[in-house]
Amino acid sequence: MLRRIVDMACTAPDSTIEDHEQRRVAAEVAEWVMEQERGGYRLSPEEMVRQTIAVIIAETLLVESGGLVNNHDLAAVAESDIRDAAEAIATQANLSVDGATEDEVSRAVEAGLETIRGIVGGGS
């Protein structure tokens, strides 16, 4: 199921996510799922989709701002803030009750990227 969710999120027709980035997203979400299940929590497909959205947003922004974030004294804090913001935005994404569609995931990712870019860049 996880692979289907990541494939749906990363292979939308207008997706610009490279293959290696798709694998990184899949690995990060899979690790998160395993951590949750190790703690005895059973995730819903919606929770997996929302985490996938958050990871795509965060990874995209971290790649875009890599030099800025990595060369800063508080790089770990900046990365954590970006991930936290991406997760908060993903929890608010409008998804269908019957399951998220590719279009909904794509819109949620684009809206999240635009929001955080606006905050970080002062509006672009």
SULSULRA-V727234 format. One record per pair of residues at least 24 apart in sequence whose ideal C-beta (glycine too) atoms are under 10 Angstrom apart, sorted by the first residue. I is the first residue (numbers start at 1). GAP is how many residues later the second one is. D is the distance in Angstrom with one decimal. If there is no record, write none. Layout:
{{I:GAP:D} {I:GAP:D}}
This chain:
{{1:32:9.4} {1:42:9.6} {1:44:6.4} {1:47:7.2} {2:24:7.3} {2:27:6.3} {2:28:5.8} {2:30:9.7} {2:31:6.0} {2:32:9.7} {2:41:9.3} {2:43:9.3} {2:46:6.1} {2:49:9.7} {2:50:8.4} {3:26:9.7} {3:27:8.6} {4:41:9.1} {4:44:9.6} {5:24:7.6} {5:28:9.8} {5:40:7.0} {5:41:9.9} {5:43:5.3} {5:44:5.5} {5:45:9.9} {5:46:8.9} {5:47:5.4} {5:48:9.7} {5:94:9.7} {5:95:8.2} {5:100:8.6} {6:24:8.4} {6:42:8.8} {6:43:9.5} {6:46:5.7} {6:49:8.8} {6:50:8.9} {7:45:10.0} {7:95:9.7} {8:41:8.2} {8:44:8.5} {8:91:9.7} {8:92:7.7} {8:93:8.3} {8:94:5.4} {8:96:9.9} {8:97:6.4} {8:98:9.4} {9:39:10.0} {9:40:7.3} {9:43:4.9} {9:44:6.8} {9:46:8.9} {9:47:6.0} {9:91:8.5} {9:93:7.7} {9:96:4.7} {9:97:7.9} {9:99:9.1} {9:100:7.2} {10:42:8.3} {10:46:7.1} {10:95:9.2} {10:99:9.5} {11:91:8.3} {12:89:9.7} {12:90:4.7} {12:91:7.7} {12:93:7.0} {12:94:4.6} {12:95:9.9} {12:97:8.7} {13:89:8.0} {13:90:9.7} {13:93:8.6} {14:88:9.6} {14:89:9.7} {14:92:6.4} {14:96:8.7} {15:41:9.1} {15:87:9.1} {15:90:9.7} {15:91:7.3} {15:94:8.7} {16:44:8.6} {17:39:6.9} {17:42:8.5} {17:43:7.7} {17:92:9.1} {18:45:9.5} {21:35:8.5} {21:38:6.4} {21:39:8.0} {21:42:7.4} {22:34:9.2} {22:37:9.9} {24:31:8.5} {24:32:9.9} {24:35:6.3} {24:39:9.6} {25:26:9.9} {25:27:6.7} {25:30:5.1} {25:31:5.7} {25:33:9.5} {25:34:6.1} {25:35:9.5} {26:26:8.6} {26:29:9.0} {27:28:9.6} {28:24:9.1} {28:26:9.7} {28:27:5.1} {28:28:9.7} {28:30:8.7} {28:31:7.5} {28:55:9.9} {29:24:9.9} {29:25:8.9} {29:26:5.5} {29:27:9.2} {45:54:6.6} {45:55:8.2} {46:47:9.9} {46:49:6.4} {46:50:9.5} {46:51:9.0} {46:53:7.8} {46:54:7.1} {47:43:9.9} {47:44:9.5} {48:52:9.7} {49:41:8.5} {49:44:8.4} {49:46:6.6} {49:50:8.1} {49:51:4.7} {49:55:8.7} {49:56:6.6} {49:59:8.8} {50:37:8.1} {50:39:9.6} {50:40:4.5} {50:41:6.0} {50:42:9.2} {50:43:6.6} {50:45:7.6} {50:50:8.5} {50:55:9.6} {50:58:8.4} {51:35:9.8} {51:36:7.7} {51:39:7.0} {51:40:9.7} {52:38:8.2} {52:48:9.2} {52:53:7.5} {52:56:9.8} {52:57:9.1} {53:33:7.8} {53:34:9.0} {53:36:7.9} {53:37:4.2} {53:38:9.2} {53:40:5.9} {53:42:8.8} {53:47:8.5} {53:51:9.3} {53:52:6.1} {53:53:9.6} {53:54:9.9} {53:55:5.0} {53:56:5.7} {53:58:9.7} {53:59:6.8} {54:29:7.3} {54:30:9.2} {54:31:9.0} {54:32:4.3} {54:33:4.4} {54:34:8.4} {54:35:7.3} {54:36:3.8} {54:37:8.1} {54:39:9.2} {54:54:9.4} {54:55:9.4} {54:58:7.8} {55:28:8.3} {55:31:7.4} {55:32:8.9} {55:35:8.6} {55:54:9.9} {56:30:8.2} {56:34:8.9} {56:49:8.4} {56:50:9.8} {56:52:9.1} {56:53:5.2} {56:56:8.3} {56:57:8.7} {57:25:8.3} {57:26:8.9} {57:28:8.2} {57:29:3.9} {57:30:8.7} {57:32:6.5} {57:33:6.9} {57:36:10.0} {57:51:8.4} {57:52:5.9} {57:53:9.3} {57:54:9.2} {57:55:4.2} {57:56:5.8} {57:57:10.0} {57:58:8.9} {57:59:6.8} {58:24:5.4} {58:25:4.6} {58:26:8.9} {58:27:8.1} {58:28:4.1} {58:29:7.9} {58:31:9.8} {58:32:9.3} {58:54:9.0} {58:55:9.9} {58:58:8.7} {59:24:9.3} {59:27:8.7} {60:26:9.0} {60:49:7.7} {60:52:9.0} {60:53:6.0} {60:56:9.3} {60:57:9.6} {61:24:8.7} {61:25:7.3} {61:51:8.9} {61:52:6.8} {61:55:5.8} {61:56:7.3} {61:59:7.5} {62:24:9.5} {64:49:8.7} {64:52:10.0} {64:53:8.0} {64:56:9.4} {64:57:10.0} {65:51:9.8} {65:52:9.2} {65:55:7.0} {65:56:9.2} {68:52:8.9} {69:51:9.8} {78:42:9.2} {81:35:9.6} {81:38:9.8} {81:39:9.3} {82:34:6.8} {82:37:9.8} {82:38:8.0} {85:27:8.3} {85:30:8.0} {85:31:5.4} {85:34:7.3} {85:35:9.0} {86:26:6.1} {86:27:9.0} {86:29:9.5} {86:30:6.9} {87:25:9.8} {88:24:9.2} {88:27:9.7} {88:28:9.9} {89:24:9.1} {89:25:9.9} {89:26:6.0} {89:27:7.2}}
